């Protein structure tokens, strides 16, 4: 009956595209219909499905999910407050000698705010409202404006400590635990902090390449004279940028947990907005409403993905996927290429959160049995997701930009503007494929962390079974 799980996946994808219903509703509805079909055909019984509430409760008790409403609150604050505009004006002054000052500053703002926004859509919405008009006023072509905002909004995928990266790190820890248990290997389980450290150098490479491309494009452009920035505004922009950078850096190096950083960032933003008299009761009410709505949608997505994954597994589809992956195990390069290509295709339909909740728990455990370097695979996954979001015509960032911008450029023009960024990202991906050690530069010296005992592996497996979607 494993083929029914594949059919269920195909039906869900078609329903997402054809109906326009929320993804969580499609997942729950499709899973419910196929669960009834499975019981009717005798593939499984009701007692298996009766375990779903306990799994959901265990999942929602996960510590990392406490950061989710805080990230949503920060994203709503950034969308409502003029902080992005303040930082962009300060960045233009910093890059004033370059003809690409406006674009360089936009990318810098994206690198600071995208990890705190939590999602590509939220980042793109903020940047399109606060920065797109400034870029247009500086004479930047619509295609270059859209390309800059698309790239800036996706920087949060690879620059720690974004919510996407943290959730993927947690999913990789669970998948790696399954893989180690399946092979009885005495290996150290990768954790979220390992994935964060592994993403530092590639994330910096992606940001650097984007800045270099923007600077190269602006080398012959006449410098636009921005409006003078008052001394108080300059100090404000510098202090805010430094505070955000320190906060993100503290999480990246492990000094702060994600929940602590999110709470600190939210409190600091509220204090800044209150002191600068930019946060009144009406705005706060709107921010709280947006944050609660986004939190509810993400938790509903998590519940839908958990239910959907459970039905997939009781059909035995996970075993079918594992068998397909294991058939390519003798050719690791082919296996890795097929998996990454599959992630790119999924990124045309699913956003990052849907990928993490739905696809990663199904594909990663057997993949890590064949390719045990979990941190390396995680970073490659992040990079191909970012590239997939920028691929015309179906990339998530492209689709969102055409909704967010008042005058979106023609798709061919946008594709040409994005081409250098995509080439640069492919170069970064190729470099990581050729030299996996690049993601391990910040690792602890060999031998300082002992391998896990059988008892520790069993404990981690028990925790994963209580909290993992569909387990």
C-alpha positions in Angstrom: 0.0 0.0 0.0 3.0 2.3 0.0 2.0 3.6 -3.4 -1.1 5.1 -1.8 1.2 7.4 0.2 2.8 8.6 -3.0 -0.6 9.2 -4.5 -1.6 11.1 -1.4 1.5 13.3 -1.8 0.7 14.0 -5.5 -3.0 14.8 -4.7 -1.9 17.3 -2.0 0.5 19.1 -4.4 -2.1 19.4 -7.1 -4.7 20.6 -4.5 -2.3 23.3 -3.2 -1.8 24.6 -6.8 -5.3 24.2 -8.0 -7.5 25.3 -5.1 -5.5 28.1 -3.4 -6.5 26.8 0.0 -4.1 27.2 2.9 -1.5 24.5 2.9 -2.4 23.2 6.4 -6.0 22.7 5.3 -4.9 20.8 2.2 -2.6 18.6 4.3 -5.3 17.9 6.9 -8.0 17.3 4.3 -5.9 15.0 2.1 -4.6 13.1 5.1 -8.1 12.6 6.5 -9.5 11.3 3.2 -6.6 8.9 2.6 -6.7 7.7 6.2 -10.3 6.7 5.8 -9.3 5.0 2.5 -6.5 3.2 4.2 -8.7 1.9 7.0 -11.4 0.9 4.5 -8.8 -1.1 2.5 -7.5 -2.7 5.6 -4.0 -1.2 5.3 -4.1 -0.2 9.0 -6.5 0.2 11.9 -7.8 3.1 13.9 -5.5 2.5 17.0 -2.5 3.7 14.9 -4.3 7.0 14.2 -5.4 7.3 17.8 -1.8 8.0 18.8 -1.8 11.3 16.8 -3.0 13.5 19.8 -0.1 12.4 22.0 2.4 13.0 19.2 1.0 16.5 18.6 1.2 17.3 22.3 4.8 16.1 22.5 5.6 18.1 19.3 4.2 21.4 20.6 6.1 21.0 23.9 9.3 21.4 22.0 11.5 24.2 23.4 12.5 25.6 20.0 8.9 26.3 19.1 8.8 28.8 21.9 10.8 31.1 19.7 8.2 30.9 16.9 5.7 33.5 18.2 8.6 35.8 19.2 10.0 35.6 15.6 6.6 36.3 14.3 6.2 39.3 16.7 9.6 40.7 15.5 8.6 40.3 11.9 5.4 42.2 12.4 7.2 45.0 14.3 9.7 45.3 11.5 6.9 45.5 9.0 5.1 48.2 10.9 8.0 50.3 12.1 10.3 52.4 9.9 13.4 50.6 11.2 14.3 49.2 7.7 14.2 52.7 6.3 16.5 54.1 9.0 19.0 51.3 8.5 18.9 51.8 4.8 19.6 55.5 5.0 22.5 54.8 7.3 23.9 52.2 4.9 23.6 54.6 2.0 25.8 57.1 3.9 28.3 54.3 4.7 28.5 53.3 1.0 28.2 56.9 -0.3 31.4 56.6 -2.4 29.8 53.8 -4.5 27.3 54.2 -7.4 25.6 51.1 -5.9 25.1 52.6 -2.4 21.4 52.1 -2.4 21.6 48.4 -3.4 24.6 47.6 -1.1 22.6 49.1 1.8 19.5 47.1 0.8 21.5 43.9 0.9 23.0 44.9 4.2 19.6 45.6 5.7 18.4 42.2 4.4 21.3 40.5 6.1 20.4 42.1 9.4 16.7 41.8 9.3 15.9 38.7 7.3 17.2 36.3 10.0 14.9 38.1 12.5 11.9 38.2 10.2 11.7 34.5 10.2 10.5 33.9 6.6 11.2 35.0 3.1 7.7 36.3 2.6 7.8 38.6 5.7 11.3 39.9 4.8 10.2 40.6 1.2 7.1 42.4 2.3 9.1 44.6 4.7 11.8 45.4 2.2 9.3 46.2 -0.6 7.4 48.6 1.6 10.4 50.4 3.1 13.2 50.2 0.6 11.8 49.7 -2.9 10.6 53.3 -3.1 14.1 54.5 -2.2 15.7 52.3 -4.9 13.3 53.6 -7.5 14.0 57.2 -6.4 17.8 56.5 -6.9 17.2 55.6 -10.5 17.6 51.8 -10.1 15.9 49.9 -12.9 12.8 48.0 -11.8 14.4 44.6 -12.6 17.5 45.3 -10.6 15.3 46.6 -7.7 13.3 43.4 -7.7 16.4 41.2 -8.0 18.0 43.1 -5.1 15.0 42.7 -2.8 14.5 39.0 -3.8 18.2 38.2 -2.9 18.1 40.3 0.3 14.9 38.6 1.5 16.4 35.1 1.1 19.6 35.9 3.0 17.9 34.8 6.2 17.8 31.2 4.9 21.6 30.8 5.1 22.7 33.6 7.5 22.4 32.4 11.1 20.4 32.4 13.3 17.2 32.5 11.2 14.2 30.5 12.3 14.4 28.5 9.0 18.0 27.5 9.9 17.2 26.7 13.5 14.2 24.6 12.6 16.2 22.8 9.9 19.0 22.2 12.5 16.5 20.6 14.8 15.0 18.4 12.1 18.6 17.4 11.0 19.3 16.3 14.6 16.3 14.1 14.7 17.0 12.6 11.2 20.7 12.0 12.2 19.6 10.3 15.4 17.4 7.9 13.3 20.3 7.3 10.8 22.8 6.6 13.6 20.4 4.3 15.3 19.7 2.4 12.0 23.4 1.8 11.3 24.4 1.2 15.0 27.2 3.7 14.4 29.0 5.1 17.5 28.9 8.6 16.1 28.2 12.0 17.6 24.7 13.3 16.8 24.7 16.6 15.0 22.8 19.4 16.8 21.3 22.7 15.9 24.4 24.6 17.0 26.5 22.4 14.7 24.3 23.4 11.7 24.5 27.1 12.7 28.3 27.0 12.8 28.5 25.1 9.6 26.3 27.7 7.8 28.5 30.7 8.9 31.1 30.5 6.2 28.8 29.7 3.3 26.3 32.3 4.5 29.1 34.9 4.5 30.2 33.8 1.0 26.7 34.2 -0.3 26.4 37.7 1.2 29.8 38.7 0.0 29.0 37.6 -3.6 25.8 39.5 -3.6 27.6 42.7 -2.4 30.3 42.2 -5.0 27.7 41.8 -7.8 25.9 44.9 -6.7 29.1 46.9 -6.5 30.2 45.7 -10.0 26.9 46.7 -11.5 27.1 50.1 -10.0 30.7 50.9 -10.9 29.8 53.1 -13.8 26.6 54.6 -12.3 26.4 58.2 -11.4 26.3 58.5 -7.6 22.9 59.4 -6.4 23.0 62.1 -3.7 20.8 60.9 -0.9 19.2 63.4 1.5 21.5 64.4 4.3 21.1 62.3 7.4 20.8 64.1 10.7 23.5 63.3 13.3 20.9 61.8 15.7 19.5 59.6 12.9 23.1 58.4 12.0 23.8 57.5 15.6 20.4 55.7 15.8 21.1 53.7 12.7 24.6 52.7 13.9 23.4 51.7 17.3 20.5 49.6 16.0 22.7 47.9 13.4 25.3 47.1 16.0 22.7 45.8 18.5 21.2 43.5 15.8 24.6 42.2 14.7 25.6 41.5 18.3 22.4 39.7 19.0 22.6 37.5 15.8 26.3 36.9 16.5 25.6 35.8 20.1 23.2 33.1 18.8 25.5 32.1 16.0 28.4 31.4 18.4 26.2 29.7 21.0 26.2 32.5 23.7 22.4 32.8 23.5 19.6 30.4 22.8 17.2 31.2 20.0 14.4 31.9 22.5 16.6 34.2 24.5 17.7 36.1 21.4 14.2 36.4 20.1 12.9 37.7 23.4 15.7 40.1 23.7 15.2 41.4 20.2 11.5 41.8 20.6 12.0 43.7 23.9 14.7 45.9 22.4 12.5 46.7 19.4 9.5 47.6 21.5 11.7 49.8 23.8 13.2 51.6 20.8 9.8 52.1 19.2 8.4 53.4 22.4 11.2 55.8 23.1 11.1 57.2 19.6 7.3 57.5 19.8 6.7 55.3 16.8 4.6 52.7 18.6 1.1 53.8 19.7 -1.7 51.6 20.9 -3.2 51.1 17.5 0.1 50.0 15.9 0.8 47.7 18.8 -2.7 46.1 18.4 -2.0 45.6 14.7 1.4 44.1 15.4 0.0 41.6 18.0 -2.7 40.6 15.6 -0.3 39.9 12.8 2.0 38.0 15.1 -0.8 35.8 16.4 -2.1 35.2 12.9 1.3 34.1 11.6 2.0 32.0 14.7 -1.4 30.3 14.3 -0.7 29.6 10.7 2.7 28.1 11.4 1.4 25.9 14.2 -1.5 24.8 12.0 1.0 23.9 9.3 3.0 21.9 11.8 -0.2 20.0 12.9 -1.1 19.4 9.3 2.3 18.2 8.4 2.4 15.9 11.4 -0.9 14.3 10.5 0.1 14.0 6.8 3.4 12.4 7.7 1.8 10.0 10.1 -0.5 8.7 7.3 2.4 8.5 4.9 4.3 6.4 7.4 1.5 4.0 8.2 1.1 3.4 4.5 4.8 2.4 4.5 5.7 5.2 2.1 8.8 6.1 4.2 10.1 2.6 3.7 9.5 3.0 -0.1 11.4 6.3 -0.1 14.2 4.8 2.0 14.5 1.9 -0.4 14.7 4.2 -3.4 17.4 6.3 -1.7 19.4 3.2 -0.6 19.3 1.9 -4.2 21.5 5.0 -5.1 23.8 4.6 -2.0 26.6 3.0 -4.1 26.8 6.3 -6.0 26.9 9.0 -3.3 27.4 11.8 -5.8 24.3 10.8 -7.8 22.3 10.3 -4.7 23.2 13.7 -3.3 22.5 15.4 -6.7 19.1 13.7 -7.0 18.2 14.7 -3.4 19.2 18.3 -3.9 17.4 18.5 -7.3 14.3 17.1 -5.5 14.5 19.9 -2.9 14.7 22.5 -5.6 11.6 21.1 -7.3 9.8 21.1 -3.9 10.7 24.7 -3.3 8.6 25.7 -6.3 5.5 24.5 -4.5 6.4 24.5 -0.8 8.0 27.3 1.3 10.9 26.7 3.7 8.7 25.8 6.7 6.6 23.3 4.7 9.8 21.7 3.4 11.2 21.3 7.0 8.0 20.0 8.4 6.9 17.7 5.6 9.8 16.7 3.3 12.9 16.7 5.5 11.6 14.1 8.1 10.8 11.7 5.2 13.9 12.1 3.1 16.8 12.9 5.5 17.0 9.8 7.7 17.8 7.4 4.8 19.9 10.0 3.1 22.1 10.4 6.2 22.5 6.6 6.4 24.2 6.8 3.0 25.9 10.2 3.5 26.5 10.6 7.3 27.9 14.2 7.2 24.7 15.8 8.5 26.0 19.3 8.9 27.3 19.3 5.3 24.1 18.0 3.9 22.1 20.6 6.0 24.1 23.5 4.6 23.8 22.2 1.0 20.1 21.9 1.6 19.9 25.5 2.8 21.8 26.8 -0.2 19.8 24.9 -2.8 16.6 26.1 -1.1 17.8 29.7 -1.4 18.7 29.1 -5.1 15.3 27.5 -5.7 13.5 30.5 -4.3 15.3 32.7 -6.8 14.8 30.5 -9.9 12.4 32.0 -12.5 9.5 31.6 -13.0 8.2 29.7 -10.0 10.8 30.6 -7.3 9.0 31.6 -4.1 10.8 34.9 -3.7 10.0 35.8 -7.4 6.3 35.0 -7.0 6.1 37.0 -3.7 7.9 39.9 -5.2 5.4 40.1 -8.1 2.7 40.4 -5.4 4.5 42.8 -3.1 5.9 45.3 -5.6 3.6 48.0 -7.0 5.1 47.8 -10.5 6.8 44.3 -10.9 9.2 44.1 -13.8 8.8 41.7 -16.8 9.8 38.2 -15.9 12.6 38.0 -18.6 14.2 41.2 -17.3 14.0 39.9 -13.7 15.6 36.6 -14.8 18.5 38.5 -16.4 19.0 40.6 -13.3 19.0 37.5 -11.0 21.3 35.5 -13.3 24.7 36.6 -11.8 23.4 35.9 -8.2 22.3 32.4 -9.2 25.7 31.8 -10.9 27.4 33.0 -7.7 25.3 30.7 -5.5 26.0 27.7 -7.8 29.7 28.5 -7.4 29.3 28.4 -3.6 27.4 25.1 -3.8 30.0 23.6 -6.1 32.8 24.7 -3.7 31.0 23.0 -0.8 30.5 19.8 -2.8 34.2 19.8 -3.7 35.5 20.7 -0.3 33.1 19.5 2.5 35.6 20.5 5.1 34.6 24.2 4.5 31.5 23.7 6.7 33.6 22.2 9.5 36.0 25.1 10.0 34.4 26.0 13.4 34.0 22.5 14.7 35.5 21.4 17.9 38.9 19.6 17.6 38.7 15.9 16.9 38.6 13.9 20.0 37.2 16.6 22.3 33.6 15.3 22.0 33.2 11.6 22.8 31.0 9.4 20.7 27.6 8.7 22.0 26.9 5.5 24.0 24.1 3.1 23.1 22.1 4.5 26.0 22.5 8.1 24.8 21.4 7.1 21.3 18.4 5.3 22.7 17.5 8.4 24.8 17.7 10.7 21.8 15.6 8.3 19.7 12.9 8.3 22.4 12.9 12.1 22.4 12.7 12.2 18.7 9.8 9.7 18.6 7.8 12.0 21.0 8.5 15.2 19.1 9.1 14.5 15.4 6.3 15.1 13.0 4.7 11.9 12.0 6.6 9.6 14.4 
